[in-house]
Amino acid sequence: MTHLHSLASLRHAYATRDVRIDAVLRESHERAARSDSAIWIHRESLDALIKERERVEQLDFEQSPLWGTPFAVKDNMDVAGCPTTAACPEFTYTPSVSARVVELLTASGAVPIGKTNLDQFATGLTGARSPFGSVPNAVKSTYISGGSSSGSAVAVKHGIVPFALGTDTAGSGRVPAALNDVIGFKPTRGWWSTRGVVPACRTLDCVSVFTNSIADAYTIAEIVGIFDETDPYARQIEQRSFRHKPLRVGVLEPAQLAWRPDNSYEEPYQRSINALPFQAIPVDATPFLEAGKLLYEGPWLAERLAAIGDFARTNPQAIHPVTASVLNSGNTLTAEECFKAQYRLAELCREVEAIFASVDIVVSPTVPTHFTQNEVQQDPINTNSQLGVFTHCANLLDLCAIAVPAGITAQGLPFGISLLAPAGHDLALLSAASKLTGETLNSTSVESSDVLHIAVCGAHMQGQPLNKELTKRHATHVTKTHTAANYRFYALPDGKRPALIRNEKHGEAIELEIWSMPKRELGGFLTSVDRPLAIGSVELADGQWVHGFVGDSSATAAATDITKFRSWRRYREHDSAKDQC
């Protein structure tokens, strides 16, 4: 069964009735059972999955983008009724409520099939710090898988699930992606809720996702990128477009990077730079590397103690020896050192902001090398530090990041690069990464010969009065996204419809949905569109264009400018609340 490789192929198989949900869940369950036991801390029984099938079958397929999709969850995240261990048996508890991200995924039709292994308490980048075993690399089993989200990355690479959740504080969602030849996306800190996640460094922690394609990462991002007001570290992140056209990419100078003596990663990195389909500009690596050092040499090491210190002190025998060594280092930091580190980080953030004023994205290797399991056993601390040299900085500098495969080394091992961008450019970053890999994103995927994609931003959206004009013509919802930041938004005088008007000088990104309509239905649909609206071309946040609702210039004459809301739903909610006052 090849459907487990991607969300799009699985959804197509369901839509065309090529496969049944029970067969998909059974296949995923059987693949998990046949896989290396170290990948998993807990696997759901087949009976439990059948019960989940019954839940999913009650959902509307068209409104559930992950309908019947199996996925895995790193075992420092809560799944209701399933034990959470954080790779520490003595720490185990069974939550009654799932982590917020898991809730959103299951509400969209996804089915968790199990909890994956990790470096204990998400402290480590090797995948070799767990009492449940060291997770073997999915490409060469004598090498490490990387961590801390080791099991999740390997489960995706082995085709057990099309996507898996990880977490990423220091690179745990990107290092295993690079070492196992999959995609690893770390969103802007606070965009995805961390409620229900066992903290490592609570001020820096992010939920991440592993996939086989950037399109699938994009789909997951749009589902779970919802502000969680109950999470004290959640942030309301507005997605933005990059400022330069064509895109400008900063490249960390190879001469400044710390390679192993054999230089096996330097050549594929240079090859990747030469192949970039963007304008490449050398940038100084120093502020990125220096910020990264602060993570395990500064106050954030002590923050790990704040998360689990009480448990570690009362249960010292439960802590993995290497994890204990790392945590104990946090005891040596003084309050003065903590403040000095924060002052220096603020200075480094300013330096990095200056770099991003001239470039949109910065490219780096994801890791500088790949260690064997034996090498890590011999020197667990130093090998771990080397693996994170390029990833440690991202959350401290408030960057989003994606790790993508970029070929193989002379030793036949996976090589990957990472793309980093300022906070709030997540969707734009995913789009840029898709151009690097030659992918087309789900939101604007190439249309088949008999369907047309249409962008809607008002009364035709899900739950709105005119949505029936789409559904009665057999249109199906594809995804939720935003326009490029080149549009003004107006409420027409009738109060029932908005007008989207292009304005490259004073524009904003406006929320919209993409729908797929059979072309045979287009004529009838067009007759339902009245002036001052029309079907024209709309630029999306990822830089691609689709057909969609636009307004002509006459629409602004008696209309109300509602651009500040950036969403028809938000405007309507505000308008309704005002009427009730």
C-alpha positions as CSV (number, residue, x, y, z in Angstrom):
1,M,0.0,0.0,0.0
2,T,1.6,3.2,-1.2
3,H,-1.1,5.5,0.2
4,L,0.7,5.8,3.5
5,H,3.4,7.9,1.9
6,S,1.5,11.1,1.6
7,L,-1.7,12.9,2.7
8,A,-2.7,13.6,-0.9
9,S,-2.4,10.1,-2.2
10,L,-4.3,8.7,0.8
11,R,-7.1,11.3,0.5
12,H,-7.4,10.6,-3.2
13,A,-7.6,6.8,-2.5
14,Y,-10.5,7.5,0.0
15,A,-12.3,9.8,-2.4
16,T,-12.2,7.4,-5.2
17,R,-13.0,4.4,-2.9
18,D,-9.8,2.7,-3.9
19,V,-9.2,1.8,-0.2
20,R,-11.2,1.5,3.0
21,I,-10.3,3.1,6.3
22,D,-10.1,-0.2,8.1
23,A,-7.6,-1.5,5.6
24,V,-5.5,1.6,6.0
25,L,-5.5,1.5,9.8
26,R,-4.8,-2.2,9.8
27,E,-1.8,-1.8,7.4
28,S,-0.3,1.0,9.5
29,H,-0.8,-1.1,12.6
30,E,0.9,-4.1,11.0
31,R,3.8,-2.0,9.8
32,A,4.3,-0.6,13.2
33,A,4.2,-4.1,14.7
34,R,6.9,-5.3,12.2
35,S,9.2,-2.3,12.8
36,D,12.0,-2.0,15.3
37,S,10.6,-2.0,18.8
38,A,12.7,0.9,19.9
39,I,10.7,3.2,17.6
40,W,7.7,2.9,19.9
41,I,6.9,3.4,23.6
42,H,3.2,2.6,23.1
43,R,1.2,1.2,20.2
44,E,-2.5,1.3,20.1
45,S,-4.3,-2.1,19.7
46,L,-6.1,-3.0,16.5
47,D,-9.3,-3.0,18.5
48,A,-8.7,0.6,19.7
49,L,-8.0,1.6,16.1
50,I,-11.3,0.1,14.9
51,K,-13.1,2.2,17.5
52,E,-11.3,5.2,16.1
53,R,-12.5,4.2,12.7
54,E,-16.1,4.4,14.0
55,R,-15.4,7.9,15.2
56,V,-13.9,9.1,12.0
57,E,-16.8,7.6,9.9
58,Q,-19.1,10.0,11.7
59,L,-17.2,13.0,10.3
60,D,-18.0,14.8,7.1
61,F,-15.3,13.7,4.6
62,E,-15.3,17.0,2.8
63,Q,-14.9,19.0,6.0
64,S,-12.2,16.7,7.4
65,P,-8.9,17.1,5.5
66,L,-7.2,14.3,7.5
67,W,-10.1,11.9,7.4
68,G,-8.8,8.4,8.2
69,T,-5.1,9.4,8.3
70,P,-2.9,7.4,10.7
71,F,-0.2,9.4,12.5
72,A,2.3,9.0,15.3
73,V,2.8,11.2,18.4
74,K,6.1,11.8,20.2
75,D,5.7,10.5,23.8
76,N,6.1,13.9,25.5
77,M,2.7,14.9,24.1
78,D,-0.6,13.9,25.6
79,V,-3.1,11.6,23.8
80,A,-6.2,11.1,25.9
81,G,-6.3,7.7,27.5
82,C,-2.8,6.8,26.4
83,P,0.2,6.9,28.9
84,T,2.6,9.7,28.6
85,T,6.2,8.8,29.7
86,A,8.6,11.3,28.2
87,A,10.8,8.2,27.9
88,C,10.9,7.9,31.7
89,P,8.8,5.0,33.1
90,E,8.6,6.4,36.6
91,F,7.2,9.7,35.2
92,T,4.3,8.0,33.5
93,Y,0.8,9.5,33.8
94,T,-2.4,8.9,31.7
95,P,-4.1,12.1,30.6
96,S,-7.8,12.5,30.1
97,V,-7.4,15.2,27.5
98,S,-5.1,15.3,24.5
99,A,-2.6,18.0,23.7
100,R,-4.2,20.8,21.8
101,V,-2.4,20.0,18.6
102,V,-3.5,16.4,18.8
103,E,-7.1,17.6,19.4
104,L,-7.0,19.6,16.2
105,L,-5.6,16.8,14.2
106,T,-8.1,14.2,15.4
107,A,-11.0,16.7,14.9
108,S,-9.8,16.8,11.3
109,G,-10.1,13.1,11.0
110,A,-6.6,11.9,11.9
111,V,-6.1,8.7,13.9
112,P,-3.1,8.4,16.4
113,I,-1.7,4.8,16.2
114,G,0.9,5.1,18.9
115,K,3.5,7.1,20.9
116,T,7.1,7.2,19.7
117,N,10.4,7.0,21.5
118,L,12.5,10.0,22.3
119,D,15.6,11.2,24.1
120,Q,14.4,11.3,27.7
121,F,12.5,14.5,28.5
122,A,13.4,15.7,25.0
123,T,16.9,16.4,26.2
124,G,19.3,15.4,23.4
125,L,19.8,15.2,19.6
126,T,21.1,11.6,19.2
127,G,18.1,9.3,19.7
128,A,20.2,7.3,22.1
129,R,19.1,8.5,25.5
130,S,16.1,6.4,26.3
131,P,15.5,3.4,28.6
132,F,13.3,2.1,25.8
133,G,16.3,1.7,23.5
134,S,18.3,3.6,21.0
135,V,16.3,4.1,17.8
136,P,18.3,2.9,14.7
137,N,18.7,5.1,11.7
138,A,16.2,4.4,9.0
139,V,18.8,4.4,6.2
140,K,21.8,2.8,8.0
141,S,21.0,1.0,11.2
142,T,24.5,1.3,12.6
143,Y,24.2,5.0,12.7
144,I,22.1,7.1,15.0
145,S,18.6,8.3,14.1
146,G,19.1,11.7,15.8
147,G,16.8,13.1,18.4
148,S,15.1,13.9,20.4
149,S,12.2,13.1,18.2
150,S,13.8,9.9,17.0
151,G,10.9,7.5,16.8
152,S,8.7,10.0,14.9
153,A,11.2,10.7,12.2
154,V,11.9,7.0,11.7
155,A,8.2,6.0,11.6
156,V,7.7,8.4,8.7
157,K,10.7,7.3,6.8
158,H,9.7,3.6,7.1
159,G,6.2,4.5,5.7
160,I,4.3,3.5,8.8
161,V,2.5,6.8,8.9
162,P,2.4,9.8,6.5
163,F,3.2,12.2,9.3
164,A,4.3,12.3,12.9
165,L,4.5,14.9,15.6
166,G,7.7,15.8,17.2
167,T,8.9,18.7,19.4
168,D,11.7,21.1,18.7
169,T,13.6,23.2,21.3
170,A,17.2,22.9,20.1
171,G,16.7,21.1,16.8
172,S,14.8,17.9,17.8
173,G,12.4,18.3,14.9
174,R,15.1,19.0,12.3
175,V,18.2,16.9,13.2
176,P,16.3,13.5,13.0
177,A,14.7,14.7,9.7
178,A,18.1,15.3,8.2
179,L,19.6,12.1,9.4
180,N,16.6,10.0,8.2
181,D,16.0,11.7,4.9
182,V,12.5,13.2,5.6
183,I,11.0,16.7,6.0
184,G,11.1,18.3,9.4
185,F,9.2,21.6,10.0
186,K,9.5,23.7,13.1
187,P,7.0,26.6,13.2
188,T,7.4,30.0,14.7
189,R,7.5,29.7,18.5
190,G,4.0,30.1,19.9
191,W,2.1,29.6,16.6
192,W,1.2,26.0,17.4
193,S,0.0,25.4,20.9
194,T,2.2,23.5,23.3
195,R,-0.6,22.8,25.8
196,G,-0.4,19.2,26.8
197,V,3.3,18.9,26.0
198,V,5.8,17.9,28.7
199,P,8.1,21.0,28.8
200,A,11.8,20.9,28.2
201,C,12.5,24.7,27.9
202,R,9.0,26.1,28.2
203,T,9.8,29.5,26.8
204,L,11.3,27.9,23.7
205,D,9.5,24.6,23.1
206,C,7.7,24.1,19.8
207,V,5.6,21.2,18.4
208,S,7.0,20.1,15.1
209,V,6.0,17.7,12.3
210,F,7.8,15.1,10.1
211,T,6.5,14.4,6.6
212,N,7.6,13.0,3.3
213,S,6.7,16.1,1.5
214,I,6.6,19.9,2.1
215,A,3.0,19.9,0.8
216,D,2.0,17.6,3.7
217,A,3.8,19.9,6.2
218,Y,1.9,22.8,4.8
219,T,-1.4,21.0,5.2
220,I,-0.6,20.2,8.9
221,A,0.5,23.8,9.5
222,E,-2.8,25.2,8.3
223,I,-4.8,22.8,10.5
224,V,-3.0,23.3,13.8
225,G,-1.8,26.9,13.3
226,I,-4.6,28.3,15.5
227,F,-4.1,30.6,18.5
228,D,-4.7,28.9,21.8
229,E,-5.7,31.4,24.4
230,T,-5.3,28.9,27.2
231,D,-1.6,28.4,26.4
232,P,0.4,31.1,28.2
233,Y,3.2,30.8,25.6
234,A,0.9,30.9,22.5
235,R,1.2,33.9,20.2
236,Q,-1.2,35.4,17.6
237,I,1.0,35.0,14.6
238,E,-0.1,36.7,11.3
239,Q,1.5,34.9,8.3
240,R,3.4,37.3,6.1
241,S,5.0,37.2,2.6
242,F,8.7,37.7,1.9
243,R,9.6,41.3,1.0
244,H,11.9,40.7,-2.0
245,K,11.1,39.6,-5.5
246,P,12.8,37.6,-6.7
247,L,13.6,35.9,-3.4
248,R,16.9,36.7,-1.8
249,V,18.6,33.9,0.1
250,G,21.4,34.3,2.6
251,V,23.9,31.4,2.7
252,L,26.1,30.8,5.7
253,E,29.7,31.0,4.5
254,P,31.1,27.5,4.3
255,A,34.5,28.6,5.6
256,Q,32.9,29.7,8.9
257,L,31.2,26.4,9.5
258,A,32.5,23.7,11.8
259,W,33.0,20.5,9.7
260,R,34.4,17.2,10.8
261,P,38.0,16.5,9.8
262,D,36.8,14.2,6.9
263,N,34.7,17.1,5.5
264,S,32.2,14.7,4.2
265,Y,29.3,17.2,4.5
266,E,31.1,20.2,3.0
267,E,30.9,19.0,-0.6
268,P,27.1,18.3,-0.6
269,Y,26.5,21.6,1.2
270,Q,28.4,23.5,-1.5
271,R,26.5,21.5,-4.2
272,S,23.2,22.4,-2.6
273,I,24.2,26.1,-2.6
274,N,25.1,26.0,-6.2
275,A,21.7,24.4,-7.0
276,L,19.6,27.0,-5.3
277,P,16.9,28.4,-7.6
278,F,17.2,31.8,-5.9
279,Q,19.6,34.7,-5.7
280,A,22.2,33.5,-3.1
281,I,24.0,36.1,-0.9
282,P,26.8,35.1,1.5
283,V,26.0,36.1,5.1
284,D,28.0,36.1,8.4
285,A,27.4,32.9,10.3
286,T,28.7,34.3,13.6
287,P,25.5,35.6,15.3
288,F,23.7,32.4,14.4
289,L,26.5,30.2,15.8
290,E,27.0,32.3,18.9
291,A,23.3,32.4,19.8
292,G,23.2,28.6,19.4
293,K,25.9,28.2,22.0
294,L,23.8,30.1,24.6
295,L,21.2,27.3,24.6
296,Y,23.4,24.8,26.4
297,E,25.8,27.2,28.0
298,G,23.3,29.8,29.3
299,P,20.2,30.2,31.4
300,W,18.1,27.9,29.2
301,L,20.0,24.9,30.5
302,A,18.7,25.9,34.0
303,E,15.2,26.2,32.5
304,R,15.3,22.4,31.9
305,L,15.7,22.0,35.6
306,A,12.7,24.3,36.2
307,A,10.7,21.9,34.1
308,I,11.6,18.6,35.7
309,G,14.0,19.4,38.5
310,D,11.7,18.4,41.4
311,F,11.0,15.1,39.8
312,A,14.7,14.5,39.1
313,R,15.7,15.3,42.6
314,T,13.2,12.9,44.2
315,N,13.7,10.2,41.6
316,P,17.4,10.3,40.7
317,Q,17.4,6.6,39.7
318,A,14.8,7.3,37.0
319,I,16.9,9.7,35.0
320,H,19.1,8.5,32.2
321,P,22.8,9.0,33.2
322,V,23.6,11.3,30.3
323,T,20.3,13.3,30.8
324,A,21.2,13.7,34.5
325,S,24.7,15.0,33.6
326,V,23.1,17.7,31.3
327,L,20.5,18.7,33.9
328,N,23.1,18.9,36.7
329,S,25.0,21.4,34.6
330,G,22.2,23.8,35.1
331,N,22.9,23.9,38.9
332,T,26.1,25.9,38.3
333,L,24.5,28.9,36.7
334,T,24.1,32.1,38.7
335,A,21.4,34.7,38.3
336,E,24.0,37.2,37.1
337,E,25.1,34.8,34.3
338,C,21.4,34.3,33.3
339,F,20.9,38.1,32.8
340,K,24.2,38.5,31.0
341,A,23.2,35.7,28.6
342,Q,19.8,37.4,27.9
343,Y,21.5,40.7,27.3
344,R,23.9,39.1,24.8
345,L,21.0,37.3,23.1
346,A,19.2,40.6,22.6
347,E,22.3,42.0,20.8
348,L,22.5,38.9,18.6
349,C,18.8,39.2,17.7
350,R,19.5,42.7,16.4
351,E,22.4,41.5,14.3
352,V,20.3,38.7,12.8
353,E,17.4,41.2,12.2
354,A,19.9,43.3,10.2
355,I,20.8,40.2,8.1
356,F,17.1,39.5,7.4
357,A,16.6,43.1,6.2
358,S,18.7,42.2,3.1
359,V,17.6,38.6,2.7
360,D,14.4,36.7,3.0
361,I,15.7,33.3,4.0
362,V,19.0,31.9,5.4
363,V,20.3,28.5,4.4
364,S,22.5,26.3,6.5
365,P,23.4,22.7,6.7
366,T,21.0,21.0,9.2
367,V,23.8,19.0,10.8
368,P,27.6,19.1,10.3
369,T,28.1,15.3,10.4
370,H,26.5,11.9,11.2
371,F,27.7,9.7,14.0
372,T,27.5,5.9,14.4
373,Q,25.8,4.5,17.5
374,N,29.1,3.4,18.8
375,E,30.6,6.9,18.5
376,V,27.7,8.4,20.5
377,Q,28.1,5.8,23.2
378,Q,31.8,6.6,23.5
379,D,31.3,10.4,23.7
380,P,27.6,11.2,24.3
381,I,28.0,14.9,25.3
382,N,30.4,16.1,22.6
383,T,28.7,14.3,19.8
384,N,25.4,15.7,20.8
385,S,26.8,19.3,20.9
386,Q,28.2,18.9,17.4
387,L,24.9,17.8,16.0
388,G,23.1,20.9,17.2
389,V,25.6,23.5,16.1
390,F,23.3,24.8,13.3
391,T,19.9,24.1,14.9
392,H,20.3,25.5,18.5
393,C,19.8,29.1,17.5
394,A,16.4,29.0,15.8
395,N,14.1,29.4,18.8
396,L,16.3,31.8,20.6
397,L,16.4,34.0,17.6
398,D,12.6,33.6,17.0
399,L,12.9,32.0,13.6
400,C,10.8,29.4,11.8
401,A,12.8,26.6,10.1
402,I,12.4,23.6,7.8
403,A,14.9,20.8,7.2
404,V,14.8,19.3,3.8
405,P,16.7,16.4,2.2
406,A,19.5,17.5,-0.2
407,G,21.2,14.4,-1.5
408,I,23.6,12.0,0.0
409,T,27.2,12.0,1.2
410,A,30.1,10.0,-0.2
411,Q,29.4,7.5,2.5
412,G,25.8,7.0,1.3
413,L,24.3,8.8,4.2
414,P,21.5,11.4,3.9
415,F,22.4,15.0,3.8
416,G,20.1,17.9,4.4
417,I,19.9,21.6,4.5
418,S,17.7,23.9,6.6
419,L,15.9,27.1,5.6
420,L,15.3,29.7,8.3
421,A,13.1,32.8,8.2
422,P,11.8,35.4,10.7
423,A,8.8,34.7,12.8
424,G,5.5,34.7,11.0
425,H,6.9,33.7,7.6
426,D,6.1,30.0,8.1
427,L,3.8,29.5,5.0
428,A,6.1,31.6,2.8
429,L,9.0,29.5,4.0
430,L,7.2,26.3,3.2
431,S,6.5,27.6,-0.3
432,A,10.1,28.6,-0.8
433,A,11.2,25.1,0.3
434,S,8.8,23.6,-2.2
435,K,10.5,25.5,-5.0
436,L,13.8,24.2,-3.8
437,T,12.6,20.6,-4.0
438,G,10.4,21.0,-7.1
439,E,7.2,20.3,-5.2
440,T,3.8,21.9,-5.7
441,L,1.9,22.6,-2.5
442,N,-1.5,21.1,-1.8
443,S,-3.1,24.5,-1.6
444,T,-2.3,25.3,-5.2
445,S,-1.6,21.8,-6.6
446,V,-1.7,21.3,-10.3
447,E,-5.3,21.0,-11.3
448,S,-6.5,17.9,-13.1
449,S,-8.0,18.5,-16.5
450,D,-11.6,18.4,-15.2
451,V,-11.4,20.6,-12.1
452,L,-10.6,24.2,-11.3
453,H,-9.3,25.7,-8.0
454,I,-11.2,28.8,-6.8
455,A,-10.2,31.1,-3.9
456,V,-13.0,32.4,-1.8
457,C,-12.7,35.0,1.0
458,G,-16.2,35.8,2.2
459,A,-19.8,34.5,2.0
460,H,-18.7,31.4,0.0
461,M,-16.4,30.1,2.8
462,Q,-17.3,27.2,5.0
463,G,-20.2,27.9,7.3
464,Q,-21.1,31.1,5.4
465,P,-24.5,31.7,3.7
466,L,-23.3,31.2,0.1
467,N,-21.2,28.2,0.7
468,K,-24.1,26.1,-0.8
469,E,-23.3,27.7,-4.2
470,L,-20.1,25.7,-4.1
471,T,-21.3,22.5,-2.5
472,K,-24.4,22.1,-4.7
473,R,-22.0,22.1,-7.6
474,H,-19.9,19.3,-6.1
475,A,-17.0,21.6,-5.2
476,T,-14.7,20.3,-2.4
477,H,-12.7,22.2,0.2
478,V,-8.9,21.9,-0.5
479,T,-7.3,24.1,2.2
480,K,-7.3,27.3,4.2
481,T,-4.6,29.8,3.5
482,H,-3.9,33.6,3.0
483,T,-3.3,35.9,0.1
484,A,0.0,37.5,-0.5
485,A,0.3,40.8,1.5
486,N,-0.8,42.8,-1.5
487,Y,-4.6,43.2,-0.9
488,R,-7.1,45.6,0.7
489,F,-10.4,44.2,2.0
490,Y,-13.8,45.9,1.9
491,A,-17.3,45.1,3.2
492,L,-19.8,46.0,0.5
493,P,-22.8,48.2,1.4
494,D,-25.2,45.3,1.6
495,G,-23.1,43.9,4.5
496,K,-23.3,40.4,3.1
497,R,-20.2,40.2,0.9
498,P,-16.6,41.5,0.9
499,A,-14.5,42.7,-2.0
500,L,-10.8,41.8,-2.3
501,I,-8.8,44.5,-4.2
502,R,-5.1,44.3,-5.1
503,N,-2.9,47.0,-3.6
504,E,0.8,46.2,-3.7
505,K,1.8,49.4,-1.8
506,H,-0.6,49.2,1.2
507,G,-1.7,45.6,1.1
508,E,-2.2,43.0,3.8
509,A,-2.5,39.2,3.8
510,I,-6.2,38.2,3.8
511,E,-7.6,34.8,4.9
512,L,-9.2,32.7,2.2
513,E,-10.1,29.1,1.3
514,I,-9.3,27.1,-1.8
515,W,-12.1,25.0,-3.3
516,S,-11.9,22.5,-6.2
517,M,-14.8,22.7,-8.6
518,P,-15.6,20.5,-11.6
519,K,-15.1,22.6,-14.7
520,R,-18.5,21.4,-16.0
521,E,-20.1,23.4,-13.1
522,L,-18.2,26.6,-13.8
523,G,-20.7,28.2,-16.1
524,G,-23.6,27.9,-13.7
525,F,-21.4,29.2,-10.9
526,L,-20.3,32.3,-12.8
527,T,-23.9,33.3,-13.3
528,S,-24.3,33.6,-9.5
529,V,-21.5,36.1,-9.3
530,D,-22.7,39.8,-9.4
531,R,-20.9,43.1,-9.8
532,P,-18.8,44.6,-8.4
533,L,-17.4,41.1,-7.8
534,A,-15.9,38.9,-10.5
535,I,-13.7,35.8,-10.9
536,G,-10.1,36.9,-11.5
537,S,-6.6,35.9,-10.4
538,V,-5.5,36.0,-6.8
539,E,-1.9,35.8,-5.5
540,L,-1.5,33.4,-2.5
541,A,0.9,33.7,0.4
542,D,3.2,31.1,-1.2
543,G,3.6,33.3,-4.3
544,Q,1.4,31.2,-6.6
545,W,-1.8,32.3,-8.4
546,V,-5.3,30.8,-8.5
547,H,-8.7,31.9,-9.8
548,G,-10.8,33.6,-7.2
549,F,-13.2,36.3,-6.1
550,V,-11.9,39.9,-6.7
551,G,-13.6,43.3,-6.7
552,D,-13.2,46.1,-9.3
553,S,-12.2,49.6,-8.2
554,S,-15.8,50.8,-8.1
555,A,-16.4,48.5,-5.1
556,T,-14.6,50.9,-2.8
557,A,-16.9,53.8,-3.4
558,A,-19.5,53.1,-0.7
559,A,-17.7,50.2,1.0
560,T,-16.1,49.9,4.4
561,D,-12.4,49.2,4.6
562,I,-12.0,46.1,6.8
563,T,-8.5,45.3,5.9
564,K,-7.3,45.5,9.5
565,F,-9.4,42.4,10.3
566,R,-7.6,40.4,7.6
567,S,-10.5,37.9,7.7
568,W,-14.2,38.0,6.8
569,R,-15.1,35.8,9.7
570,R,-13.2,38.1,12.2
571,Y,-14.9,41.1,10.8
572,R,-18.4,39.5,11.0
573,E,-17.7,38.4,14.6
574,H,-16.7,42.0,15.5
575,D,-19.7,43.5,13.7
576,S,-22.0,41.1,15.5
577,A,-20.5,41.9,18.9
578,K,-20.9,45.6,18.1
579,D,-24.6,45.2,17.3
580,Q,-25.2,43.4,20.6
581,C,-23.7,46.3,22.6
